[in-house]
Amino acid sequence: MARVVVTGGTGFIGSQLARRLVARGDDVTIAARGSSRRQTLADLPVRWVTADITDRAAMRRALKGAERLFHVAGTTNLRLGADETFRINALGARTVLEAALAEDVARAVHVSSVAAIGPAPPQGAADERQIRSGPIGIPYADSKLAGEREALHAAARGLDVVIACPTHVLGRGDERRSSTDVVRRFLLKRIPAYVDGALNVVDVEDVVDGLLLCEQRGATGERYILGNRNYTWQRFFAELGRLSGVEPPAVRVPVPVAIALAEAAVRLPGPVPFTPTEVRAAAHWWTYRSNRARRELGWTTRPHEDTVEATVQWYRERDGARIERAGSRQPVAWRLAGLAVRSAGDVGERLRG
C-alpha cells in the first residue's frame, strides 16, 4: 500500500483520481484548503490535511512520509486576475514540488495543461515538441507554463517528476462547473455567438488513466499530452446540438469585433457574458496530438462522442428543469443576426469571385 498525497482532490480531475487511488488500495491523503468542499469524497476512506498549496510548511506536513504525489490543484478561471492566477498555478507549483523534494517523495506527477505548450497554428495540431518562447497574454496559459518550469527546476534538483498536460476535460461529475461549464452554458443557450478557433476535448476518466500511467511509466522531466478529439468551435457546438437537441449559436463574430464587444460589456453594470481574455483564448487553436502518451505510456481513450454525450446527460440529470425551460431554439434576434452575417458573407464571396 503506497502513501499518496493528492492536491486539488476536491476538484473535477482530483476527486476522480482520489477514487481510483483508493480503489487501487493506496493510502490516500487529500491536501486541501480549509474552505474546500469535501462532500464529493465524503464516502471515501481518505485522510484530510488542511494545507494551502502556497504554504510551504503546511505542504511539508502534508507530504511527510509520502511516497507519491499528484499535484492537481490549480485554477482554470480565465476571469481571475493575473497576480492571483500566477500565485496559484506558478507559486503553488513551486511550493508543492519543493516540499516534495524536501520530504524525499519518490515520484511526483505535476498536472499542467496544454495551455503551457501553447496554441497550434490555425488548422494545425501541436505536440510535446512545441516550445513557447514567451507569454501569449492569457494569464492562465502563461501561469501554467511558469508552473511547468517550476516542475523542470525541481527535476533538475533531483525530484522524480513527470508532467501531464490534459486538454479540455469533459465528462461526468464536474461539481464546480469548471471545464464542463461550456456545455452547461450551451444547454442554457447562454452562448449567443462564437469566434473562429478550436479546442481538443478529452474524458476525465481517460485523464485519470493517463495520470496513473504517467506515475507508472512516465519519463522523469518529460511532458505527456492527454487529449482526444480536435474540434473547431463551430463543429463542437454542432455536436452538442446533435446530442442535446438544442440549436447551436447562429452567429460567428470576427475576433476584433468580439473583443470590442467584450471590452464594452465589462464596462457595463450587471453580469458579463464574456471577457476580452475569454475571447482571445477562444480564438486560438488549442489542437493537439497525443501520440507520445499512446506510444510510450500505452494510453487509450474512449470514443469522443461518448464523452460529449455523457457531459450533456450529466447536466440534464443535474439541471434538467432549468435546461428544459431554456427550450431548444436560439432567440429570434440571434437567429436573425446569424442569417444577416451569413448573407453578408455570401455577398462578399460573390464580389470577390
Secondary structure, DSSP 8 states (H G I E B T S, - for coil): --EEEEESTTSHHHHHHHHHHHHHT-EEEEEE-TTS--GGGTTS--EEEE--TT-HHHHHHHHTT-SEEEE------TTS-HHHHHIIIIIHHHHHHHHHHHTT-SEEEEE--HHHH--B-TT--B-TT----S--S-HHHHHHHHHHHHHHHHHHTT--EEEEEE-EEESS--TT-STTHHHHHHHTT---EE-S-EEEEEEHHHHHHHHHHHHHH--TT-EEEE--EEEEHHHHHHHHHHHH------EE--HHHHHHHHHHHTTSSS--S--HHHHHHHTSB--B--HHIIIII------HHHHHHHHHHHHHHHHHHHHHHH-SS--HHHHHHHHHHHHHHHHHHHHH-
